[in-house]
Amino acid sequence: MTNIPQLLVHHPDDNVGVVVVEGLKAGTEMLCVITHDNSDFRLTAKADIPIGHKVALKDLTTGDTVIKYGEDIGKMVGAAGTGEHVHTHNLKTKRW
């Protein structure tokens, strides 16, 4: 196990975190840090996930609101289980 965070969560209400390392592989037990209060937890990546992409912190289903920075950033258009990849294939952001 590493002491270097692999996933950052910006706010305690977030339901996604952001991968901050290159080459994250499925099965990795990630050190996840909530930057709001510097608390941490562990979560297993269920897929290979590129740096900068999001990971579901809980099971998300189609239609669920995605929360990042404590704010609504979009809606799920496909499901993602805990530890799975969240990106354009299953998330429609409010930016586009």
PLY file of the C-alpha trace (Angstrom):
ply
format ascii 1.0
element vertex 96
property float x
property float y
property float z
element edge 95
property int vertex1
property int vertex2
end_header
0.00 0.00 0.00
1.12 3.50 -0.77
1.07 6.64 1.36
0.81 8.78 -1.77
-2.81 9.66 -2.64
-4.07 8.19 -5.90
-7.53 9.75 -5.72
-8.57 13.22 -4.54
-12.07 14.05 -3.33
-12.62 17.77 -2.98
-15.66 17.92 -0.70
-17.23 15.48 1.79
-20.52 15.53 -0.19
-18.84 14.47 -3.47
-19.86 11.16 -5.01
-16.87 11.08 -7.39
-13.15 11.55 -6.92
-10.36 12.34 -9.40
-7.42 10.05 -10.21
-4.15 11.94 -9.66
-1.59 9.31 -10.75
-0.61 7.86 -14.11
-1.30 4.22 -14.88
-3.95 3.40 -12.25
-4.82 -0.27 -12.74
-7.92 -2.27 -11.90
-7.61 -3.90 -8.50
-5.48 -1.11 -7.01
-6.46 -0.25 -3.45
-6.30 3.53 -3.73
-5.45 5.95 -0.95
-8.18 8.59 -1.28
-7.85 11.99 0.39
-10.69 14.45 1.00
-8.94 17.78 0.47
-11.58 19.73 2.41
-10.40 18.29 5.74
-7.40 16.11 4.79
-9.20 12.94 5.93
-8.61 9.74 3.98
-10.12 6.38 3.12
-9.36 3.44 0.83
-11.25 2.36 -2.27
-10.48 -0.35 -4.83
-10.37 0.66 -8.51
-12.60 -1.66 -10.56
-11.04 -0.65 -13.90
-7.91 0.91 -15.36
-8.60 4.64 -15.02
-6.55 7.43 -16.64
-5.18 10.36 -14.68
-7.69 13.20 -14.44
-10.71 10.93 -14.85
-13.35 10.37 -12.19
-14.13 7.34 -10.00
-17.52 6.61 -8.45
-17.36 6.73 -4.64
-20.71 4.93 -4.40
-22.98 3.10 -6.80
-24.37 5.58 -9.35
-27.28 4.77 -11.65
-28.68 6.40 -14.77
-30.22 9.75 -13.84
-28.21 10.25 -10.64
-26.71 13.70 -10.06
-22.91 13.74 -9.99
-21.43 15.88 -7.22
-17.85 17.23 -7.43
-16.47 20.18 -5.41
-19.75 19.88 -3.46
-21.58 21.04 -6.62
-23.87 19.39 -9.19
-21.69 18.88 -12.29
-23.99 16.65 -14.33
-26.13 13.54 -14.66
-25.26 9.90 -15.11
-26.35 8.57 -18.52
-25.13 5.07 -17.61
-24.37 3.22 -14.42
-21.07 3.09 -12.51
-20.54 0.96 -9.44
-18.35 1.95 -6.53
-14.73 2.18 -7.75
-15.69 2.29 -11.44
-14.70 4.81 -14.12
-16.93 7.88 -14.57
-16.35 9.84 -17.77
-18.06 10.81 -21.03
-19.29 7.24 -21.64
-21.61 7.41 -18.60
-21.72 11.09 -17.54
-23.25 14.10 -19.28
-21.71 17.20 -17.73
-23.46 20.53 -17.48
-20.50 22.20 -19.20
-21.36 20.84 -22.66
0 1
1 2
2 3
3 4
4 5
5 6
6 7
7 8
8 9
9 10
10 11
11 12
12 13
13 14
14 15
15 16
16 17
17 18
18 19
19 20
20 21
21 22
22 23
23 24
24 25
25 26
26 27
27 28
28 29
29 30
30 31
31 32
32 33
33 34
34 35
35 36
36 37
37 38
38 39
39 40
40 41
41 42
42 43
43 44
44 45
45 46
46 47
47 48
48 49
49 50
50 51
51 52
52 53
53 54
54 55
55 56
56 57
57 58
58 59
59 60
60 61
61 62
62 63
63 64
64 65
65 66
66 67
67 68
68 69
69 70
70 71
71 72
72 73
73 74
74 75
75 76
76 77
77 78
78 79
79 80
80 81
81 82
82 83
83 84
84 85
85 86
86 87
87 88
88 89
89 90
90 91
91 92
92 93
93 94
94 95
